[in-house]
Amino acid sequence: MTETATRGRARLADPGEGIGLDELALATRNHGMPLEALRHDVTPPGLHYVLTHYDIPAVDPERWRLEVTGAVDRPLELDLTALTARPALSARVTIECAGNGRARLQPRPVSQPWLLEAVGTAAWTGVPLAAVLAEAGITAGAVDVVFTGADHGVERGVEQDYARALPLAEALRPDVLLAWEMNGAALPPQHGAPLRLVVPGWYGMAHVKWLTRIEVLDRPFEGFQNAKAYRLKADLDDPGTPVDRIRPRALMAPPGWPDFMTRERFLRPGPATLSGRAWSGRAPLRAVEVSTDGGATWGAADLAAADPAAPWAWRAWTAPWTPEPGRHELVVRAVDELGAQPLEQEWNRQGMANNAVQRVPVTVLPD
Amino acid sequence: MTETATRGRARLADPGEGIGLDELALATRNHGMPLEALRHDVTPPGLHYVLTHYDIPAVDPERWRLEVTGAVDRPLELDLTALTARPALSARVTIECAGNGRARLQPRPVSQPWLLEAVGTAAWTGVPLAAVLAEAGITAGAVDVVFTGADHGVERGVEQDYARALPLAEALRPDVLLAWEMNGAALPPQHGAPLRLVVPGWYGMAHVKWLTRIEVLDRPFEGFQNAKAYRLKADLDDPGTPVDRIRPRALMAPPGWPDFMTRERFLRPGPATLSGRAWSGRAPLRAVEVSTDGGATWGAADLAAADPAAPWAWRAWTAPWTPEPGRHELVVRAVDELGAQPLEQEWNRQGMANNAVQRVPVTVLPD
């Protein structure tokens, strides 16, 4: 890793400052899931959110190898044929970007400017990471497992291959996968071909794409993405706490139809059904609540039962609504065993894990 | 079509005004093709640019019908089984959004804020439109053919299903397709499932998605998307001229690696190969030219021969470059039989068809 002087620290936007061309360049290449795609239980690949820190790397699957090294008894070098010959599992998993909601924060941390749409659910197929680690033989005293991708770039002056560590206990969970398929097809380039990590319940930064190397460490990992980038910090001097599991969130497919430019919603009066999905990576979901009066009063939505085969996938919810003509503000919140989504932002310096509730202004037209 | 008062006309951003949350909401749901994907001759579906005016509609392919009506002898109503039973063609076609380059214009028309990346190439499979029109029997005096999609919304106060007309002569071209497949698979929802129009050589607004209705008119179409939205206008009073065929453009996959936030590029010194793709919908391509000194001097790139089987698909180009350490500005331009891409913007009121050249600042590191 070499230091190249670009910029040292993430910036906060000034009050009222619009989105800059740097943020826009990220927004036009990364993309969210249009919220009407909440109708799909499994998000079609091109609608699943994508965040790529650097460029999507060109990986030749024939020449690609996965190295398993560090504090292990038997270092491994595996090709795709060797990996895909193993017994595979499939799991439907909801993944959300840790930066989802960032562009709504005030003041706004300048980075990828997500509003609400950085989420998606896919069926991932691969081999349990624990099985590969068992084959390599983890030595006593191992602490962290570092996953390195083929994507290369600079971030706040640090040149790096993207690398993230998991605590050993998380890496050994039986549902953490080394995945080569998404929704029954080979991984698309932007989703990590030929191999990516899937860590159900964690925000997206943990699901390392274009995986080339797994290193077991006998000490905590101090790399950029763990020590600096993905932390909940009050200010620049705060070392902060790690971003890890996904906070609860419910999203609504906005009803009616939009204005092209403002994305305002319009609807005809009469019986309607509000619908969407809800999830949490930190604790079981308990309820979804809907308000049609801007949060003054709340009612329980009908929440689909948890699927025991997919404990980390979002769950559908619906709520009937028969609106009168006029302006309404719809609000939805998920409640898990640890509490409800906040009505107001819980600000932090890098704009991580903002799960403040979605608000959907709707104009119901005259009869 | 009912008028709902939202906003009357597209706005121009003030000097120095950042991108607004309304523009950002469009940028996070629509998405461009990350420029490193220029390495793919056929763009994988999730990397192909997408622009959806309103919401992606939920169309049930079992209940879906295509109506062919208006100035025809035999109105038709076709289901998917009837359509897909016909002899089909496949064509590799490059499609670019008419708004590509808009966010670089000064002053900036406020709409979908594309930088450079609203493009993609796919293999589309379907039946020639001309065959279906022949079956319906176009009556003498027909002028325009209107294509209506299932997507519904409001635009500058006009509630509408998205609808665009083609002049009859364009509609009768043998290479205009009613397509149900993209790259050998059923159309994804965001690309127009179950059926879309493909008009090779034209900007994206002509390729109507989620097609439900084809109407032959014996008079010019006066609908919003032809008469108001997609026009090259000097100012609000100018009726303007229609946006139609794609102007020439060459794009470069930026070399080296990026800074996450600024997207600045870094590279090591030594021999490199610059590469990308070039296309034009208005005239045959003649050359691609590259400058490595900000446009002071130019050299011819090596442009791949045109593929007679894909006259409307982009062509690959390469150019060798052995840079010295320091800052460089790379520029690339396509030249077609009608001329070269402009070095400076050709501004218009709605920010359409801005094909000013791409500029790529690159820092080459010390040896």
Boltz contact constraints between the chains, C-beta under 6 A:
constraints:
  - contact:
      token1: [A, 6]
      token2: [B, 259]
      max_distance: 6.0
  - contact:
      token1: [A, 17]
      token2: [B, 18]
      max_distance: 6.0
  - contact:
      token1: [A, 18]
      token2: [B, 17]
      max_distance: 6.0
  - contact:
      token1: [A, 18]
      token2: [B, 18]
      max_distance: 6.0
  - contact:
      token1: [A, 18]
      token2: [B, 19]
      max_distance: 6.0
  - contact:
      token1: [A, 18]
      token2: [B, 20]
      max_distance: 6.0
  - contact:
      token1: [A, 19]
      token2: [B, 18]
      max_distance: 6.0
  - contact:
      token1: [A, 19]
      token2: [B, 19]
      max_distance: 6.0
  - contact:
      token1: [A, 19]
      token2: [B, 24]
      max_distance: 6.0
  - contact:
      token1: [A, 20]
      token2: [B, 18]
      max_distance: 6.0
  - contact:
      token1: [A, 22]
      token2: [B, 261]
      max_distance: 6.0
  - contact:
      token1: [A, 22]
      token2: [B, 262]
      max_distance: 6.0
  - contact:
      token1: [A, 24]
      token2: [B, 19]
      max_distance: 6.0
  - contact:
      token1: [A, 24]
      token2: [B, 113]
      max_distance: 6.0
  - contact:
      token1: [A, 25]
      token2: [B, 263]
      max_distance: 6.0
  - contact:
      token1: [A, 27]
      token2: [B, 27]
      max_distance: 6.0
  - contact:
      token1: [A, 27]
      token2: [B, 28]
      max_distance: 6.0
  - contact:
      token1: [A, 28]
      token2: [B, 27]
      max_distance: 6.0
  - contact:
      token1: [A, 28]
      token2: [B, 32]
      max_distance: 6.0
  - contact:
      token1: [A, 28]
      token2: [B, 115]
      max_distance: 6.0
  - contact:
      token1: [A, 28]
      token2: [B, 117]
      max_distance: 6.0
  - contact:
      token1: [A, 29]
      token2: [B, 32]
      max_distance: 6.0
  - contact:
      token1: [A, 29]
      token2: [B, 34]
      max_distance: 6.0
  - contact:
      token1: [A, 31]
      token2: [B, 31]
      max_distance: 6.0
  - contact:
      token1: [A, 32]
      token2: [B, 28]
      max_distance: 6.0
  - contact:
      token1: [A, 32]
      token2: [B, 29]
      max_distance: 6.0
  - contact:
      token1: [A, 34]
      token2: [B, 29]
      max_distance: 6.0
  - contact:
      token1: [A, 34]
      token2: [B, 56]
      max_distance: 6.0
  - contact:
      token1: [A, 36]
      token2: [B, 55]
      max_distance: 6.0
  - contact:
      token1: [A, 36]
      token2: [B, 56]
      max_distance: 6.0
  - contact:
      token1: [A, 39]
      token2: [B, 58]
      max_distance: 6.0
  - contact:
      token1: [A, 44]
      token2: [B, 188]
      max_distance: 6.0
  - contact:
      token1: [A, 44]
      token2: [B, 189]
      max_distance: 6.0
  - contact:
      token1: [A, 45]
      token2: [B, 46]
      max_distance: 6.0
  - contact:
      token1: [A, 46]
      token2: [B, 45]
      max_distance: 6.0
  - contact:
      token1: [A, 46]
      token2: [B, 46]
      max_distance: 6.0
  - contact:
      token1: [A, 46]
      token2: [B, 188]
      max_distance: 6.0
  - contact:
      token1: [A, 46]
      token2: [B, 190]
      max_distance: 6.0
  - contact:
      token1: [A, 53]
      token2: [B, 260]
      max_distance: 6.0
  - contact:
      token1: [A, 54]
      token2: [B, 257]
      max_distance: 6.0
  - contact:
      token1: [A, 54]
      token2: [B, 258]
      max_distance: 6.0
  - contact:
      token1: [A, 55]
      token2: [B, 36]
      max_distance: 6.0
  - contact:
      token1: [A, 56]
      token2: [B, 34]
      max_distance: 6.0
  - contact:
      token1: [A, 56]
      token2: [B, 36]
      max_distance: 6.0
  - contact:
      token1: [A, 58]
      token2: [B, 39]
      max_distance: 6.0
  - contact:
      token1: [A, 113]
      token2: [B, 24]
      max_distance: 6.0
  - contact:
      token1: [A, 115]
      token2: [B, 28]
      max_distance: 6.0
  - contact:
      token1: [A, 117]
      token2: [B, 28]
      max_distance: 6.0
  - contact:
      token1: [A, 152]
      token2: [B, 257]
      max_distance: 6.0
  - contact:
      token1: [A, 153]
      token2: [B, 257]
      max_distance: 6.0
  - contact:
      token1: [A, 153]
      token2: [B, 258]
      max_distance: 6.0
  - contact:
      token1: [A, 153]
      token2: [B, 260]
      max_distance: 6.0
  - contact:
      token1: [A, 154]
      token2: [B, 259]
      max_distance: 6.0
  - contact:
      token1: [A, 155]
      token2: [B, 260]
      max_distance: 6.0
  - contact:
      token1: [A, 188]
      token2: [B, 44]
      max_distance: 6.0
  - contact:
      token1: [A, 188]
      token2: [B, 46]
      max_distance: 6.0
  - contact:
      token1: [A, 189]
      token2: [B, 44]
      max_distance: 6.0
  - contact:
      token1: [A, 190]
      token2: [B, 46]
      max_distance: 6.0
  - contact:
      token1: [A, 257]
      token2: [B, 54]
      max_distance: 6.0
  - contact:
      token1: [A, 257]
      token2: [B, 152]
      max_distance: 6.0
  - contact:
      token1: [A, 257]
      token2: [B, 153]
      max_distance: 6.0
  - contact:
      token1: [A, 258]
      token2: [B, 54]
      max_distance: 6.0
  - contact:
      token1: [A, 258]
      token2: [B, 153]
      max_distance: 6.0
  - contact:
      token1: [A, 259]
      token2: [B, 6]
      max_distance: 6.0
  - contact:
      token1: [A, 259]
      token2: [B, 154]
      max_distance: 6.0
  - contact:
      token1: [A, 260]
      token2: [B, 53]
      max_distance: 6.0
  - contact:
      token1: [A, 260]
      token2: [B, 153]
      max_distance: 6.0
  - contact:
      token1: [A, 260]
      token2: [B, 155]
      max_distance: 6.0
  - contact:
      token1: [A, 261]
      token2: [B, 22]
      max_distance: 6.0
  - contact:
      token1: [A, 262]
      token2: [B, 22]
      max_distance: 6.0
  - contact:
      token1: [A, 263]
      token2: [B, 25]
      max_distance: 6.0
